[in-house]
Amino acid sequence: MPVTLDLLPLNCQARIVAVDWDALAPDEGKRLRSLGLDAGARVAIAHRGIFAGRDPIALSLGRMTVAVRRAHARAMTVEAVDSER
């Protein structure tokens, strides 16, 4: 069942199925694409911030850890995948 990335449980492997690029500023979208955060990418939430709003969210993306704002994660729809694939 697809959910937005900000609602994904910690350490749950997921695949990005869609990104609402219109919800992001053009320069933010360009930065996220250059990091590989686009449809088809496999991600997992490694950590959430501890302060109000729980920003930033640390994502595991391949061998990288990438910090994104909750608003950015909310623009991405993901679905859980088997971690063995």
C-alpha positions as protocol buffer text, in pm:
chain_id: "A"
residue {
  index: 1
  type: MET
  ca { x: 0 y: 0 z: 0 }
}
residue {
  index: 2
  type: PRO
  ca { x: 165 y: 327 z: -109 }
}
residue {
  index: 3
  type: VAL
  ca { x: 226 y: 599 z: 152 }
}
residue {
  index: 4
  type: THR
  ca { x: 424 y: 921 z: 154 }
}
residue {
  index: 5
  type: LEU
  ca { x: 788 y: 884 z: 251 }
}
residue {
  index: 6
  type: ASP
  ca { x: 748 y: 1089 z: 570 }
}
residue {
  index: 7
  type: LEU
  ca { x: 510 y: 822 z: 708 }
}
residue {
  index: 8
  type: LEU
  ca { x: 736 y: 524 z: 635 }
}
residue {
  index: 9
  type: PRO
  ca { x: 843 y: 334 z: 949 }
}
residue {
  index: 10
  type: LEU
  ca { x: 1211 y: 342 z: 1047 }
}
residue {
  index: 11
  type: ASN
  ca { x: 1437 y: 96 z: 861 }
}
residue {
  index: 12
  type: CYS
  ca { x: 1156 y: -22 z: 631 }
}
residue {
  index: 13
  type: GLN
  ca { x: 1291 y: -71 z: 278 }
}
residue {
  index: 14
  type: ALA
  ca { x: 1078 y: 105 z: 15 }
}
residue {
  index: 15
  type: ARG
  ca { x: 1080 y: 205 z: -349 }
}
residue {
  index: 16
  type: ILE
  ca { x: 982 y: 554 z: -462 }
}
residue {
  index: 17
  type: VAL
  ca { x: 686 y: 516 z: -699 }
}
residue {
  index: 18
  type: ALA
  ca { x: 611 y: 885 z: -763 }
}
residue {
  index: 19
  type: VAL
  ca { x: 735 y: 1232 z: -678 }
}
residue {
  index: 20
  type: ASP
  ca { x: 512 y: 1541 z: -679 }
}
residue {
  index: 21
  type: TRP
  ca { x: 770 y: 1774 z: -834 }
}
residue {
  index: 22
  type: ASP
  ca { x: 515 y: 2060 z: -843 }
}
residue {
  index: 23
  type: ALA
  ca { x: 507 y: 2056 z: -461 }
}
residue {
  index: 24
  type: LEU
  ca { x: 881 y: 2139 z: -451 }
}
residue {
  index: 25
  type: ALA
  ca { x: 1073 y: 2448 z: -551 }
}
residue {
  index: 26
  type: PRO
  ca { x: 1261 y: 2392 z: -880 }
}
residue {
  index: 27
  type: ASP
  ca { x: 1607 y: 2415 z: -716 }
}
residue {
  index: 28
  type: GLU
  ca { x: 1502 y: 2167 z: -444 }
}
residue {
  index: 29
  type: GLY
  ca { x: 1373 y: 1922 z: -705 }
}
residue {
  index: 30
  type: LYS
  ca { x: 1697 y: 1952 z: -900 }
}
residue {
  index: 31
  type: ARG
  ca { x: 1902 y: 1878 z: -586 }
}
residue {
  index: 32
  type: LEU
  ca { x: 1690 y: 1574 z: -496 }
}
residue {
  index: 33
  type: ARG
  ca { x: 1717 y: 1435 z: -851 }
}
residue {
  index: 34
  type: SER
  ca { x: 2095 y: 1483 z: -849 }
}
residue {
  index: 35
  type: LEU
  ca { x: 2110 y: 1277 z: -528 }
}
residue {
  index: 36
  type: GLY
  ca { x: 1912 y: 997 z: -694 }
}
residue {
  index: 37
  type: LEU
  ca { x: 1579 y: 1058 z: -519 }
}
residue {
  index: 38
  type: ASP
  ca { x: 1345 y: 986 z: -808 }
}
residue {
  index: 39
  type: ALA
  ca { x: 1093 y: 717 z: -907 }
}
residue {
  index: 40
  type: GLY
  ca { x: 1245 y: 371 z: -879 }
}
residue {
  index: 41
  type: ALA
  ca { x: 1501 y: 456 z: -609 }
}
residue {
  index: 42
  type: ARG
  ca { x: 1514 y: 230 z: -304 }
}
residue {
  index: 43
  type: VAL
  ca { x: 1521 y: 413 z: 28 }
}
residue {
  index: 44
  type: ALA
  ca { x: 1475 y: 359 z: 401 }
}
residue {
  index: 45
  type: ILE
  ca { x: 1437 y: 608 z: 685 }
}
residue {
  index: 46
  type: ALA
  ca { x: 1747 y: 573 z: 902 }
}
residue {
  index: 47
  type: HIS
  ca { x: 1665 y: 848 z: 1154 }
}
residue {
  index: 48
  type: ARG
  ca { x: 1418 y: 1126 z: 1228 }
}
residue {
  index: 49
  type: GLY
  ca { x: 1501 y: 1456 z: 1395 }
}
residue {
  index: 50
  type: ILE
  ca { x: 1417 y: 1490 z: 1762 }
}
residue {
  index: 51
  type: PHE
  ca { x: 1275 y: 1843 z: 1769 }
}
residue {
  index: 52
  type: ALA
  ca { x: 928 y: 1974 z: 1680 }
}
residue {
  index: 53
  type: GLY
  ca { x: 833 y: 1869 z: 1330 }
}
residue {
  index: 54
  type: ARG
  ca { x: 1084 y: 1581 z: 1349 }
}
residue {
  index: 55
  type: ASP
  ca { x: 1307 y: 1744 z: 1083 }
}
residue {
  index: 56
  type: PRO
  ca { x: 1531 y: 1650 z: 917 }
}
residue {
  index: 57
  type: ILE
  ca { x: 1475 y: 1292 z: 804 }
}
residue {
  index: 58
  type: ALA
  ca { x: 1789 y: 1088 z: 731 }
}
residue {
  index: 59
  type: LEU
  ca { x: 1740 y: 850 z: 438 }
}
residue {
  index: 60
  type: SER
  ca { x: 1953 y: 552 z: 345 }
}
residue {
  index: 61
  type: LEU
  ca { x: 1990 y: 562 z: -33 }
}
residue {
  index: 62
  type: GLY
  ca { x: 2227 y: 298 z: -161 }
}
residue {
  index: 63
  type: ARG
  ca { x: 2552 y: 352 z: 32 }
}
residue {
  index: 64
  type: MET
  ca { x: 2467 y: 716 z: 110 }
}
residue {
  index: 65
  type: THR
  ca { x: 2280 y: 881 z: 393 }
}
residue {
  index: 66
  type: VAL
  ca { x: 2086 y: 1186 z: 275 }
}
residue {
  index: 67
  type: ALA
  ca { x: 1904 y: 1439 z: 495 }
}
residue {
  index: 68
  type: VAL
  ca { x: 1577 y: 1579 z: 361 }
}
residue {
  index: 69
  type: ARG
  ca { x: 1309 y: 1799 z: 507 }
}
residue {
  index: 70
  type: ARG
  ca { x: 976 y: 1646 z: 601 }
}
residue {
  index: 71
  type: ALA
  ca { x: 808 y: 1857 z: 328 }
}
residue {
  index: 72
  type: HIS
  ca { x: 1036 y: 1695 z: 69 }
}
residue {
  index: 73
  type: ALA
  ca { x: 960 y: 1345 z: 200 }
}
residue {
  index: 74
  type: ARG
  ca { x: 588 y: 1426 z: 194 }
}
residue {
  index: 75
  type: ALA
  ca { x: 613 y: 1489 z: -182 }
}
residue {
  index: 76
  type: MET
  ca { x: 736 y: 1132 z: -244 }
}
residue {
  index: 77
  type: THR
  ca { x: 506 y: 831 z: -261 }
}
residue {
  index: 78
  type: VAL
  ca { x: 668 y: 499 z: -171 }
}
residue {
  index: 79
  type: GLU
  ca { x: 574 y: 134 z: -136 }
}
residue {
  index: 80
  type: ALA
  ca { x: 742 y: -119 z: 90 }
}
residue {
  index: 81
  type: VAL
  ca { x: 960 y: -385 z: -74 }
}
residue {
  index: 82
  type: ASP
  ca { x: 1124 y: -707 z: 40 }
}
residue {
  index: 83
  type: SER
  ca { x: 1472 y: -633 z: 172 }
}
residue {
  index: 84
  type: GLU
  ca { x: 1600 y: -956 z: 16 }
}
residue {
  index: 85
  type: ARG
  ca { x: 1548 y: -844 z: -345 }
}
